[in-house]
Amino acid sequence: AALMSKVTFTDEQMSETLAWQDSKKASADESAVHFLTTYKTIWADWLSPEAKEKLAAVLK
């Protein structure tokens, strides 16, 4: 619940992600990875330093 209270993104960011998903015929998981790699500065504030480090390592 604490994480979800921090999650924010613009309509433009979501529209871009959904357009990318549609154009690539990508899965929800692939679209999530696209969002996370494209908008690192957005989601970085959502996570604890430890979680951010772990996620960044997975996305490399």
Contacts in CASP RR format, 6 or more apart in sequence:
PFRMAT RR
TARGET T0000
AUTHOR 0000-0000-0000
METHOD contacts of the structure
MODEL  1
AALMSKVTFTDEQMSETLAWQDSKKASADESAVHFLTTYKTIWADWLSPE
AKEKLAAVLK
3 46 0 8 1.000
3 47 0 8 1.000
6 45 0 8 1.000
6 46 0 8 1.000
7 46 0 8 1.000
8 42 0 8 1.000
9 39 0 8 1.000
9 42 0 8 1.000
13 35 0 8 1.000
13 39 0 8 1.000
13 42 0 8 1.000
16 38 0 8 1.000
17 31 0 8 1.000
17 34 0 8 1.000
17 35 0 8 1.000
17 38 0 8 1.000
18 31 0 8 1.000
20 26 0 8 1.000
20 31 0 8 1.000
20 34 0 8 1.000
21 28 0 8 1.000
21 30 0 8 1.000
21 31 0 8 1.000
21 34 0 8 1.000
24 30 0 8 1.000
26 34 0 8 1.000
33 59 0 8 1.000
35 43 0 8 1.000
36 43 0 8 1.000
36 55 0 8 1.000
36 59 0 8 1.000
37 59 0 8 1.000
40 56 0 8 1.000
43 55 0 8 1.000
44 52 0 8 1.000
47 55 0 8 1.000
END
